[in-house]
C-alpha cells in the first residue's frame, strides 16, 4: 500500500531541514519553542543557528531578557543571581601541577589533599605541615609585639657566640695562669736584637779642587763615605774613586730611594716570554646558595627562607635555641617550655606544634584538616564569603604553606564584552549597554618562601619510582 502524503499546511517551520507544518501560527511557535533541535527566542520571535548565538542574543538584550547568562541563556533578575549561577554551573577548568612530583590536579582542594596526606613522592606530609607552621610563625613575627621580642631573645645568645672574624686573632688567656708548674719552671731569656755599630762618619773637610786643571783632580784620591759598601766583595773592601765619580755615586742612593724600580716593569715580560698567553681571569661562580650563605654570614639567619626551627628541615639548628646559663633548649614558639636534650625538643615541636584542626576566620567553623577548609574556601556559592575577602590571598598563603596563590580575574568567555545600543522603554531612547562581567578565582601553584629544591643525583640502580623520585641519603631526590 503506498505511503500517504500529508499536505503542507499554512504555517511551515522556518528552520532549515524541518518539514513540519501547522494550521495556526500559535502551534508553529509552540513547536519551535519546545523542540530541542531548534534554537528559538520566543520573546523576540527570532531563529538562531546555534545555542551559543541564542544565549549571546539574550545577554545583549536586557530590556527583554534581564541579566541573562551568555553561556546557557538562563535569565536572572539581579546581577548577584547571575554571578552565583555562573560560579556554580559553569566552573572554569584549572590545572594545578604539584611542584614536587608534577602531578596535575583540577581543583586546589585535591592538590592540598595530595600534599597533606603524603601522597606526593617528593614532599612528605610532615614536610608540608612544616611549611604551613613556618608561614604562621613568620606572620606572628612580622606582626611584632611580644612574640617577636621573645623569639629574638631566644636566638640572641647563639648569634652573639658566632665569630665571623676572617683574619683570626689571639686569645686573651694566659697559659701561665694555670696550675702547670712545668711551664713556669722553664726560664726563657728574652731575645735581644742584634746591634751593629755604624762607622764614624768622615768629619774632615773635603779636599778643595785645584785650580791647575783636571790632572790634579784625577791624582787626588779620597775614601768615600760608602767605605763599607761592597761591590761584589766583602764588607772590608773599600771603594776608591776620584772626587767626580764619588759625587755621582753618592747621588745614586738618593735617586733610588725616591723611585723603586720594578723587576718586571715595562715590557720585560713580553720581551722575555713572547709566546706566553695571558692568564684568563677566574670565572665567578654565582648561585642562590652562595648568596644565601653570604647574607647569613653578614646579617644572620633569614627567618623568611630558613626553617632552622623545624627538626625535619635541612637547616635544623637546635643550638640557636640553647641557653648557656641554664644549659637547656628553649622551644622556638610561645609555649616557653625548655628541654635538657635535643631529642626532647624535637619530639615536642613535631607533636605539639603541628596543625591539628583548621578554623575559617570568616564563619568561625572548625575543620579536621587543611584539605577540608580548602574545599570550604574554594566554593564560591557557599554562604561563607571568605573567598570574597580582600585579604583572601594572604590567608590562602598561610593556610597552604605557600604552595597556592590566588588572583581574581575576568572569566575567559567574558573578556570580549561589547557595548551595544538598546532601546529603553522608560526614556524611549536608544542607550549604550554593556553586559555585566563575571569574575572567577584563578589558583596557581607557587613555591614557599623557604622552599629548597630536591637533591638531584646522577643515577640510581633499582628501586626508582614512576614519578622519577626516590630516597637518597634520607632525603627525597629527583632524577
C-alpha positions as CSV (number, residue, x, y, z in Angstrom):
1,X,0.0,0.0,0.0
2,X,1.6,3.3,-1.0
3,X,2.5,5.8,1.8
4,X,0.1,8.6,2.2
5,X,1.4,12.1,1.7
6,X,0.3,14.8,4.2
7,X,-0.5,18.1,2.6
8,X,1.7,21.1,3.5
9,X,-0.3,23.3,6.0
10,X,-0.4,27.0,6.1
11,X,2.4,27.6,8.6
12,X,5.6,25.8,7.8
13,X,8.5,25.5,10.2
14,X,11.1,28.2,9.4
15,X,14.2,26.2,10.5
16,X,16.2,24.6,7.7
17,X,15.7,20.9,7.4
18,X,12.5,20.8,9.3
19,X,9.4,19.7,7.2
20,X,6.8,20.2,9.9
21,X,3.9,22.5,9.2
22,X,0.9,23.7,11.2
23,X,-2.5,25.1,10.8
24,X,-2.0,28.1,13.1
25,X,0.9,30.3,14.0
26,X,0.4,29.5,17.7
27,X,1.1,25.9,17.1
28,X,4.2,26.8,15.0
29,X,5.6,28.9,17.8
30,X,4.9,26.2,20.3
31,X,6.8,23.7,18.1
32,X,9.9,25.9,17.7
33,X,9.9,26.7,21.5
34,X,9.5,23.1,22.7
35,X,11.7,21.4,20.2
36,X,15.3,20.5,21.4
37,X,16.5,20.8,17.8
38,X,15.5,24.4,17.3
39,X,17.3,27.4,18.9
40,X,14.4,29.9,19.1
41,X,13.8,33.1,21.1
42,X,10.1,33.2,21.8
43,X,10.2,36.8,23.2
44,X,11.8,38.2,20.1
45,X,10.5,35.7,17.7
46,X,13.9,35.1,16.2
47,X,15.6,31.9,15.0
48,X,19.3,31.2,15.6
49,X,21.7,28.7,14.1
50,X,23.3,27.6,17.4
51,X,22.6,27.6,21.0
52,X,25.6,29.9,21.7
53,X,24.1,32.5,19.3
54,X,20.8,32.4,21.2
55,X,22.5,32.8,24.6
56,X,24.5,35.7,23.4
57,X,21.4,37.3,22.0
58,X,19.7,37.1,25.4
59,X,22.8,38.6,27.2
60,X,22.8,41.7,24.9
61,X,19.0,42.4,25.1
62,X,18.4,43.3,28.8
63,X,15.1,45.0,28.0
64,X,13.5,41.7,27.3
65,X,15.8,39.1,28.9
66,X,17.1,40.9,32.0
67,X,20.5,39.6,33.3
68,X,20.9,36.5,31.0
69,X,23.8,34.1,31.2
70,X,25.8,34.3,28.0
71,X,26.8,30.6,28.4
72,X,23.5,28.9,28.7
73,X,20.9,31.7,28.2
74,X,19.3,31.3,31.6
75,X,17.7,34.6,32.7
76,X,18.0,36.3,36.1
77,X,16.6,39.4,37.7
78,X,19.7,40.5,39.6
79,X,23.4,40.5,38.9
80,X,24.2,38.6,42.1
81,X,21.9,35.8,40.8
82,X,23.8,35.7,37.5
83,X,27.2,35.6,39.3
84,X,26.1,32.8,41.6
85,X,24.7,30.8,38.8
86,X,27.9,31.2,36.7
87,X,30.2,30.2,39.5
88,X,28.2,27.0,40.4
89,X,27.1,25.9,36.9
90,X,30.0,27.0,34.7
91,X,33.2,26.5,36.6
92,X,36.5,27.3,34.9
93,X,38.7,24.3,34.4
94,X,42.1,24.8,36.1
95,X,45.3,22.8,36.0
96,X,47.4,22.9,39.2
97,X,50.7,20.9,39.0
98,X,52.4,19.7,42.1
99,X,55.8,21.3,42.4
100,X,57.2,18.1,43.9
101,X,56.1,15.2,41.6
102,X,54.5,17.2,38.8
103,X,51.0,15.5,39.0
104,X,48.2,17.8,37.8
105,X,45.0,18.5,39.7
106,X,41.8,20.2,38.6
107,X,41.0,21.9,42.0
108,X,43.1,23.4,44.8
109,X,41.5,21.1,47.4
110,X,42.7,18.0,45.6
111,X,46.2,19.4,45.4
112,X,46.3,20.2,49.1
113,X,44.9,16.7,49.9
114,X,47.8,15.2,47.8
115,X,50.3,17.1,49.9
116,X,48.7,16.9,53.3
117,X,48.2,13.2,53.4
118,X,51.6,12.2,52.0
119,X,50.6,11.1,48.5
120,X,53.5,13.0,46.9
121,X,56.7,11.2,46.4
122,X,58.8,14.3,46.9
123,X,57.0,16.4,49.6
124,X,56.0,14.3,52.6
125,X,53.0,15.2,54.8
126,X,55.3,16.2,57.7
127,X,57.3,18.5,55.3
128,X,54.1,20.1,54.0
129,X,53.0,20.7,57.6
130,X,56.4,22.3,58.4
131,X,55.8,24.8,55.6
132,X,52.4,25.6,57.0
133,X,53.6,26.2,60.5
134,X,56.5,28.2,59.2
135,X,54.1,30.6,57.4
136,X,52.2,31.1,60.7
137,X,55.4,31.7,62.6
138,X,56.6,34.3,60.2
139,X,53.2,36.0,60.2
140,X,53.4,36.3,64.0
141,X,57.0,37.6,63.9
142,X,56.1,40.2,61.3
143,X,53.2,41.4,63.5
144,X,55.8,42.4,66.1
145,X,55.0,42.6,69.8
146,X,55.8,40.1,72.5
147,X,56.1,37.1,70.1
148,X,58.8,38.8,68.0
149,X,60.8,40.1,71.1
150,X,60.7,36.7,72.8
151,X,61.9,34.9,69.7
152,X,64.8,37.3,69.2
153,X,65.8,36.8,72.9
154,X,65.9,33.1,72.4
155,X,68.3,33.2,69.4
156,X,70.4,36.2,70.6
157,X,72.8,34.1,72.6
158,X,73.6,31.9,69.6
159,X,74.2,34.9,67.4
160,X,76.4,36.5,69.9
161,X,78.6,33.4,70.2
162,X,79.4,33.3,66.5
163,X,82.8,34.6,65.4
164,X,82.9,35.9,61.9
165,X,86.4,37.4,62.1
166,X,88.1,36.3,58.9
167,X,91.6,37.5,59.9
168,X,91.7,35.4,63.0
169,X,93.0,36.6,66.3
170,X,94.8,35.7,69.5
171,X,93.2,34.6,72.8
172,X,93.5,36.6,75.9
173,X,94.0,33.5,78.1
174,X,97.4,33.3,79.8
175,X,98.9,29.9,79.9
176,X,101.0,30.6,83.0
177,X,97.9,31.3,85.0
178,X,97.0,27.6,85.0
179,X,98.5,25.2,87.5
180,X,101.2,24.0,85.2
181,X,104.4,24.1,87.2
182,X,106.5,22.7,84.3
183,X,105.6,25.6,82.2
184,X,106.5,28.1,85.0
185,X,109.9,26.4,85.7
186,X,111.3,26.9,82.2
187,X,113.3,30.0,82.0
188,X,113.3,31.5,78.6
189,X,115.6,34.5,78.2
190,X,114.3,37.4,76.2
191,X,115.6,37.6,72.7
192,X,117.7,40.7,72.1
193,X,118.1,42.3,68.7
194,X,121.5,42.3,67.0
195,X,123.1,45.7,67.2
196,X,125.6,46.8,64.5
197,X,127.8,49.8,65.2
198,X,127.9,52.3,62.4
199,X,131.2,53.7,61.3
200,X,132.1,57.1,62.4
201,X,131.3,59.5,59.5
202,X,134.1,61.4,57.9
203,X,134.4,64.7,59.7
204,X,137.4,66.2,57.8
205,X,136.6,68.7,55.1
206,X,136.7,67.5,51.5
207,X,139.9,68.4,49.6
208,X,139.5,71.6,47.6
209,X,139.6,71.4,43.9
210,X,142.9,72.6,42.5
211,X,142.9,75.4,40.0
212,X,145.7,73.8,38.0
213,X,143.4,71.7,35.9
214,X,141.9,68.2,35.7
215,X,145.2,66.4,36.2
216,X,145.5,67.4,39.8
217,X,141.9,66.5,40.4
218,X,142.4,62.9,39.0
219,X,145.5,62.4,41.1
220,X,143.7,63.1,44.4
221,X,142.1,60.1,46.0
222,X,139.6,60.1,48.8
223,X,137.8,57.5,50.7
224,X,134.1,57.6,50.1
225,X,131.5,57.7,52.8
226,X,130.3,54.5,51.4
227,X,133.5,52.8,52.5
228,X,131.8,49.8,54.0
229,X,129.6,49.2,50.9
230,X,130.8,46.2,48.9
231,X,130.6,45.8,45.1
232,X,130.9,42.0,44.8
233,X,133.4,41.7,47.6
234,X,133.4,41.6,51.4
235,X,132.4,44.4,53.6
236,X,136.1,45.2,54.3
237,X,136.6,46.3,50.7
238,X,136.5,50.0,50.0
239,X,135.5,51.9,47.0
240,X,138.3,54.2,45.9
241,X,137.5,56.7,43.2
242,X,138.0,60.2,42.2
243,X,136.1,63.1,43.5
244,X,133.9,63.5,40.5
245,X,133.0,59.8,40.5
246,X,132.3,59.9,44.2
247,X,129.8,62.7,43.8
248,X,127.9,60.8,41.1
249,X,127.8,57.6,43.2
250,X,126.7,59.5,46.3
251,X,123.7,60.8,44.4
252,X,122.5,57.3,43.2
253,X,121.1,56.2,46.6
254,X,119.0,59.3,46.9
255,X,117.5,58.8,43.4
256,X,116.8,55.2,44.1
257,X,115.1,56.0,47.4
258,X,112.6,58.2,45.6
259,X,111.7,55.8,42.9
260,X,111.8,52.0,43.2
261,X,112.5,50.1,40.0
262,X,110.2,47.1,39.5
263,X,111.8,43.8,38.5
264,X,109.1,43.1,35.8
265,X,108.2,46.6,35.0
266,X,107.7,47.9,31.5
267,X,107.7,45.4,28.6
268,X,110.2,43.0,30.2
269,X,107.7,40.1,30.5
270,X,106.6,40.4,26.8
271,X,110.2,40.6,25.6
272,X,111.4,37.6,27.8
273,X,108.3,35.4,27.0
274,X,106.9,36.4,23.6
275,X,104.9,33.2,23.2
276,X,103.2,33.4,26.6
277,X,99.4,33.8,26.7
278,X,97.5,36.0,29.1
279,X,96.1,34.1,32.1
280,X,92.3,34.2,31.9
281,X,90.5,35.7,34.9
282,X,88.8,33.0,37.0
283,X,85.1,32.6,36.3
284,X,82.8,33.9,39.0
285,X,80.6,31.3,40.4
286,X,77.1,32.5,41.2
287,X,74.4,30.6,42.9
288,X,71.4,31.3,45.1
289,X,73.0,29.1,47.8
290,X,76.2,31.2,47.8
291,X,74.2,34.4,48.1
292,X,72.2,33.0,51.0
293,X,75.4,31.9,52.8
294,X,76.9,35.4,52.3
295,X,73.8,37.1,53.6
296,X,73.7,34.7,56.6
297,X,77.3,35.5,57.3
298,X,76.8,39.2,57.1
299,X,73.3,39.6,58.7
300,X,72.5,36.3,60.4
301,X,69.9,33.7,59.5
302,X,66.9,34.8,57.5
303,X,63.8,33.5,59.1
304,X,61.8,34.0,55.9
305,X,63.6,31.4,53.9
306,X,65.2,29.3,56.6
307,X,63.4,26.8,58.8
308,X,66.1,26.3,61.4
309,X,63.4,25.7,64.0
310,X,62.0,22.6,62.1
311,X,63.5,19.3,63.0
312,X,62.6,17.9,59.6
313,X,64.3,20.7,57.6
314,X,67.9,20.5,56.2
315,X,68.8,23.7,58.1
316,X,67.5,22.4,61.5
317,X,69.7,24.1,64.1
318,X,68.7,23.4,67.8
319,X,71.8,25.2,69.0
320,X,70.1,28.5,68.2
321,X,67.7,28.0,71.0
322,X,70.2,26.8,73.6
323,X,70.5,28.9,76.7
324,X,74.0,28.6,78.1
325,X,73.1,30.0,81.5
326,X,70.6,27.2,82.4
327,X,72.0,24.7,79.8
328,X,68.6,24.0,78.3
329,X,66.9,24.2,74.9
330,X,64.0,26.7,74.6
331,X,61.0,26.0,72.4
332,X,61.1,28.5,69.5
333,X,57.3,29.1,69.9
334,X,55.5,31.0,72.6
335,X,54.9,28.0,74.8
336,X,58.0,28.8,76.9
337,X,59.0,25.2,77.6
338,X,62.6,24.2,78.0
339,X,64.3,20.8,77.5
340,X,67.5,19.1,78.5
341,X,68.1,17.2,75.3
342,X,67.7,17.9,71.6
343,X,65.6,14.8,71.2
344,X,63.0,16.1,73.7
345,X,62.9,19.5,71.8
346,X,62.4,17.7,68.5
347,X,59.6,15.5,69.7
348,X,57.9,18.5,71.3
349,X,57.9,20.5,68.1
350,X,56.7,17.6,65.9
351,X,53.8,16.7,68.3
352,X,52.6,19.9,70.0
353,X,53.3,22.5,67.2
354,X,51.6,20.9,64.2
355,X,48.2,21.9,62.9
356,X,45.5,19.5,64.3
357,X,42.5,21.4,63.0
358,X,41.8,24.5,60.9
359,X,39.4,27.3,61.5
360,X,37.7,29.6,59.0
361,X,38.3,33.2,60.1
362,X,35.0,34.4,58.4
363,X,32.3,31.9,59.6
364,X,34.4,30.6,62.6
365,X,33.8,27.0,61.6
366,X,36.4,24.3,62.5
367,X,37.6,21.6,60.1
368,X,39.5,18.5,60.8
369,X,42.1,19.0,58.1
370,X,43.5,21.7,55.9
371,X,42.0,19.9,52.9
372,X,38.5,20.3,54.3
373,X,39.0,24.0,54.9
374,X,40.4,24.4,51.4
375,X,37.3,22.8,50.0
376,X,35.2,25.2,52.0
377,X,37.1,28.2,50.8
378,X,37.1,27.3,47.1
379,X,33.3,27.0,47.0
380,X,32.1,30.4,45.7
381,X,28.5,29.5,46.1
382,X,28.6,28.8,49.9
383,X,27.1,31.2,52.4
384,X,30.6,31.9,53.8
385,X,32.2,34.8,52.0
386,X,35.8,34.1,52.9
387,X,36.9,33.8,49.3
388,X,35.5,37.3,48.5
389,X,37.6,39.0,51.2
390,X,40.2,41.5,50.2
391,X,43.0,39.6,52.1
392,X,41.9,36.1,50.9
393,X,45.3,35.7,49.1
394,X,47.2,36.3,52.3
395,X,45.0,33.8,54.2
396,X,45.4,31.2,51.5
397,X,49.2,31.6,51.6
398,X,49.3,30.9,55.3
399,X,46.7,28.1,55.0
400,X,48.6,26.1,52.3
401,X,52.2,26.9,53.5
402,X,52.9,29.0,50.4
403,X,52.0,26.2,47.9
404,X,49.0,28.1,46.5
405,X,48.3,31.6,45.4
406,X,45.1,33.1,44.0
407,X,44.1,36.1,41.9
408,X,40.6,37.2,40.9
409,X,40.3,37.6,37.1
410,X,37.6,38.0,34.5
411,X,36.3,34.8,33.0
412,X,37.8,34.0,29.6
413,X,34.4,33.9,28.0
414,X,33.6,37.4,29.4
415,X,36.8,39.1,28.2
416,X,35.3,40.3,24.9
417,X,32.5,42.3,26.3
418,X,31.0,44.5,23.6
419,X,28.9,47.6,24.1
420,X,25.6,47.7,22.1
421,X,22.7,50.1,21.7
422,X,19.4,49.0,23.3
423,X,16.0,50.6,23.5
424,X,15.0,51.9,26.8
425,X,11.2,51.9,27.1
426,X,11.2,54.3,30.1
427,X,13.1,57.1,28.4
428,X,12.0,56.0,24.9
429,X,15.6,56.4,23.6
430,X,18.5,54.3,22.4
431,X,21.1,53.9,25.1
432,X,24.5,52.2,25.3
433,X,24.6,48.9,27.3
434,X,27.5,46.8,28.4
435,X,26.6,43.3,29.8
436,X,27.9,42.6,33.4
437,X,31.1,40.7,33.6
438,X,31.6,37.7,35.8
439,X,34.9,37.0,37.6
440,X,36.5,33.9,39.0
441,X,39.3,32.9,41.3
442,X,42.4,31.6,39.4
443,X,44.5,29.4,41.6
444,X,48.2,28.8,40.7
445,X,50.8,26.7,42.4
446,X,53.7,28.6,43.9
447,X,56.9,27.8,45.8
448,X,57.0,28.6,49.5
449,X,59.5,31.2,50.6
450,X,61.5,28.5,52.5
451,X,61.4,26.1,49.6
452,X,64.6,24.1,48.8
453,X,64.9,22.2,45.6
454,X,65.1,18.4,45.9
455,X,68.6,16.9,45.8
456,X,69.5,15.7,42.3
457,X,71.8,12.7,41.7
458,X,73.4,11.3,38.6
459,X,71.9,7.8,38.7
460,X,70.3,5.1,40.8
461,X,70.4,1.4,40.3
462,X,66.9,-0.1,41.0
463,X,64.2,1.0,43.3
464,X,63.2,4.1,41.3
465,X,59.5,5.2,41.4
466,X,57.4,6.0,38.4
467,X,57.5,9.7,39.2
468,X,61.3,9.9,38.9
469,X,61.8,10.5,42.7
470,X,63.4,8.3,45.3
471,X,65.0,8.3,48.7
472,X,68.7,9.4,48.6
473,X,70.6,9.7,51.9
474,X,67.4,10.0,53.9
475,X,66.2,12.8,51.6
476,X,63.8,12.8,48.7
477,X,65.7,13.1,45.5
478,X,64.8,13.5,41.9
479,X,66.3,12.2,38.7
